[in-house]
Amino acid sequence: MDNFSSFQQQYKNQQKQNIPINFDKINGILKSAGVIAALIIVVLIILSSFTFTVNETEQAAVTQFDKIVRIIVDDINDPSIQALKDDPRFANIKIQQGKGLFFKIPFIQSVKHFSNKLITYDTSAEEVTTLDKKTIFIDNFAQWKIINPATFMVNIGTQGAAHQRIDEVIYSKMREEIGKIDAHILIADKDYMFTMLNNVENYVNDQLESYGVKIVDIRIKRTEFPDATKPSIYEQMRSEREAVATKYRADGQKEARKIRAEANNRATVIEAQAYEQAQKLMGEGDAEALKIYAEAYNVDPEFYGFWKTLQTYKEVIDEDTTIIISPDSVFAKYIYQK
């Protein structure tokens, strides 16, 4: 017990003693850590100046003294990309496909990234005039994407400039196409409008091919008549629908008359053929009967006469018939036969 108390006292005495701190050693450690951190930062800066990344939603163009020397694209086989080889301005550009880490010359080369995602351009409503001189407000939108960063960067540069050019080309073609049709087709004929919008899309892509963009879809969100012209246009549309309905009914009645006439003609032919066949069979039957009668007469004329007379009685006399016959009549010889 005494030993334990002595040990505790010694421990407390040691805790009370002041332990000296080596500040020089700590400063040395901190300086070393700072040097290492600085080296790491310098290495990262150097590495970043030598490399750049292109993620899955991007394409890129590498420039050297403001001249494009390399592009990284999604599809190296795209016709617009292959066409660069035939353009003197881009003949020396290196074309790569892929995503991830790429190298560049530091401080001399810079990188500009371009989105490869669909971009929606929503236009404001504008007036168009139809073939029947009706004014209509149309509101449409287009979805597009950058497919060639080189031509996009040189010929347009920004999404804002691209939207302006897309708007000009789309509305120019839309006005032309809508000017060929009446207002009710624009409003009611969805199949025609689908085909028309496809034609507009193809035309716009032809016009914008040199700008490195591609229109993926064009749609009309809304069509609206000016308030002052709505009543007359709706009345015209109603009249046109009624005219179409009347034509359909007339065509239906005409077709019904045609079908009935054909059926009547067919029935007449069938009846004539049936009558002809019946007469033929009846003639054959009568001829066979006459043959049988003749054979019966030749075998026994007296019996034949008796049988014929009985057949005549059967046809002439019934329960309601009263006849007066002289006993000398040939007709009554079998009735009054003695």
Backbone hydrogen bonds, N-H to C=O, Kabsch-Sander energy under -0.5 kcal/mol:
donor,donor_aa,acceptor,acceptor_aa,energy
5,S,1,M,-1.9
6,S,2,D,-2.1
7,F,3,N,-2.0
8,Q,4,F,-2.0
9,Q,5,S,-1.8
10,Q,6,S,-1.9
11,Y,7,F,-2.0
12,K,8,Q,-2.1
13,N,9,Q,-2.0
14,Q,10,Q,-1.9
15,Q,11,Y,-1.7
16,K,12,K,-1.4
17,Q,13,N,-0.7
17,Q,14,Q,-0.7
23,F,21,I,-1.1
26,I,22,N,-1.5
27,N,23,F,-2.6
28,G,24,D,-2.0
29,I,25,K,-1.9
30,L,26,I,-2.4
31,K,27,N,-2.4
32,S,28,G,-2.1
33,A,29,I,-2.3
34,G,30,L,-2.4
35,V,31,K,-2.3
36,I,32,S,-2.3
37,A,33,A,-2.6
38,A,34,G,-2.5
39,L,35,V,-2.5
40,I,36,I,-2.5
41,I,37,A,-2.4
42,V,38,A,-2.6
43,V,39,L,-2.7
44,L,40,I,-2.5
45,I,41,I,-2.5
46,I,42,V,-2.6
47,L,43,V,-2.9
48,S,44,L,-2.6
49,S,45,I,-1.7
50,F,46,I,-1.1
50,F,47,L,-0.6
51,T,47,L,-1.4
52,F,102,F,-2.3
54,V,100,G,-2.4
58,E,55,N,-1.6
59,Q,114,F,-2.7
60,A,72,I,-2.1
61,A,112,K,-2.3
62,V,70,R,-3.6
63,T,61,A,-0.5
63,T,110,S,-2.8
64,Q,67,K,-3.0
65,F,108,I,-0.9
67,K,64,Q,-0.8
69,V,62,V,-2.9
70,R,62,V,-1.5
71,I,94,K,-2.5
72,I,60,A,-2.8
73,V,71,I,-0.5
73,V,96,Q,-2.9
78,D,75,D,-1.3
81,I,78,D,-0.9
82,Q,78,D,-2.5
83,A,79,P,-2.0
84,L,81,I,-1.3
85,K,82,Q,-1.3
86,D,83,A,-1.2
87,D,84,L,-1.2
90,F,87,D,-1.5
91,A,87,D,-0.7
93,I,90,F,-1.6
94,K,69,V,-2.4
96,Q,71,I,-2.6
96,Q,94,K,-0.5
98,G,73,V,-1.4
100,G,54,V,-2.9
102,F,52,F,-3.1
104,K,50,F,-3.0
108,I,105,I,-0.6
109,Q,105,I,-2.2
110,S,63,T,-2.2
112,K,61,A,-2.5
114,F,59,Q,-3.3
116,N,57,T,-1.9
117,K,57,T,-0.5
119,I,144,W,-3.5
121,Y,119,I,-0.5
121,Y,142,A,-3.5
122,D,120,T,-0.6
123,T,121,Y,-0.7
123,T,140,N,-1.7
126,E,138,I,-2.2
128,V,136,I,-2.5
130,T,134,K,-2.4
131,L,178,I,-0.7
131,L,181,I,-3.6
133,K,130,T,-1.7
136,I,128,V,-2.7
137,F,224,E,-3.3
138,I,126,E,-2.6
138,I,136,I,-0.5
139,D,222,R,-2.5
141,F,219,R,-2.4
142,A,121,Y,-2.4
143,Q,217,D,-2.6
144,W,119,I,-2.6
145,K,214,K,-1.7
146,I,115,S,-0.6
147,I,145,K,-0.6
147,I,212,G,-2.3
148,N,212,G,-1.8
152,F,148,N,-2.2
153,M,149,P,-2.2
154,V,150,A,-2.0
155,N,151,T,-2.8
156,I,152,F,-2.1
157,G,152,F,-3.0
162,A,158,T,-1.9
163,H,159,Q,-2.8
164,Q,160,G,-1.9
165,R,161,A,-2.1
166,I,162,A,-2.8
167,D,163,H,-2.5
168,E,164,Q,-2.0
169,V,165,R,-2.1
170,I,166,I,-2.7
171,Y,167,D,-2.3
172,S,168,E,-1.6
173,K,169,V,-2.0
174,M,170,I,-2.9
175,R,171,Y,-2.4
176,E,172,S,-1.4
177,E,173,K,-2.5
178,I,174,M,-2.9
179,G,175,R,-1.8
180,K,177,E,-1.5
181,I,178,I,-1.5
185,I,182,D,-0.6
186,L,182,D,-1.4
187,I,183,A,-1.8
188,A,184,H,-2.9
189,D,185,I,-1.6
190,K,188,A,-1.3
193,M,189,D,-1.9
194,F,190,K,-2.3
195,T,191,D,-2.1
196,M,192,Y,-2.6
197,L,193,M,-2.6
198,N,194,F,-1.7
199,N,195,T,-2.0
200,V,196,M,-2.4
201,E,197,L,-2.5
202,N,198,N,-2.4
203,Y,199,N,-2.3
204,V,200,V,-2.9
205,N,201,E,-2.3
206,D,202,N,-1.9
207,Q,203,Y,-2.0
208,L,204,V,-2.1
209,E,205,N,-0.8
211,Y,208,L,-1.8
212,G,209,E,-1.3
213,V,208,L,-1.1
214,K,145,K,-2.2
216,V,143,Q,-3.1
216,V,214,K,-0.5
217,D,143,Q,-1.5
219,R,141,F,-2.3
221,K,139,D,-2.5
221,K,219,R,-0.7
222,R,139,D,-1.8
224,E,137,F,-2.5
229,T,226,P,-1.2
230,K,226,P,-1.0
230,K,227,D,-0.5
233,I,229,T,-2.1
234,Y,230,K,-2.8
235,E,231,P,-2.2
236,Q,232,S,-2.1
237,M,233,I,-2.6
238,R,234,Y,-2.4
239,S,235,E,-2.6
240,E,236,Q,-2.6
241,R,237,M,-2.3
242,E,238,R,-2.5
243,A,239,S,-2.4
244,V,240,E,-2.2
245,A,241,R,-2.6
246,T,242,E,-2.8
247,K,243,A,-2.2
248,Y,244,V,-2.4
249,R,245,A,-2.5
250,A,246,T,-2.7
251,D,247,K,-2.9
252,G,248,Y,-2.3
253,Q,249,R,-2.7
254,K,250,A,-2.5
255,E,251,D,-2.3
256,A,252,G,-2.4
257,R,253,Q,-2.5
258,K,254,K,-2.1
259,I,255,E,-2.4
260,R,256,A,-2.7
261,A,257,R,-2.6
262,E,258,K,-2.3
263,A,259,I,-2.3
264,N,260,R,-2.9
265,N,261,A,-2.6
266,R,262,E,-2.2
267,A,263,A,-2.6
268,T,264,N,-2.7
269,V,265,N,-2.2
270,I,266,R,-2.4
271,E,267,A,-2.9
272,A,268,T,-2.6
273,Q,269,V,-2.5
274,A,270,I,-2.6
275,Y,271,E,-2.9
276,E,272,A,-2.6
277,Q,273,Q,-2.2
278,A,274,A,-2.6
279,Q,275,Y,-3.0
280,K,276,E,-2.1
281,L,277,Q,-2.5
282,M,278,A,-3.2
283,G,279,Q,-2.6
284,E,280,K,-2.4
285,G,281,L,-2.7
286,D,282,M,-3.1
287,A,283,G,-2.6
288,E,284,E,-2.3
289,A,285,G,-2.8
290,L,286,D,-3.0
291,K,287,A,-2.1
292,I,288,E,-2.4
293,Y,289,A,-3.3
294,A,290,L,-2.8
295,E,291,K,-2.3
296,A,292,I,-2.7
297,Y,293,Y,-2.9
298,N,294,A,-2.3
299,V,295,E,-1.6
300,D,296,A,-2.5
304,Y,300,D,-2.2
305,G,301,P,-2.4
306,F,302,E,-2.2
307,W,303,F,-2.6
308,K,304,Y,-2.5
309,T,305,G,-2.1
310,L,306,F,-2.1
311,Q,307,W,-2.0
312,T,308,K,-1.9
313,Y,309,T,-2.6
314,K,310,L,-2.3
315,E,311,Q,-1.7
316,V,312,T,-2.1
317,I,313,Y,-3.0
321,T,318,D,-1.4
325,I,323,I,-0.6
329,S,326,S,-2.1
332,A,329,S,-0.6
333,K,330,V,-1.1
335,I,332,A,-0.6
336,Y,332,A,-2.9
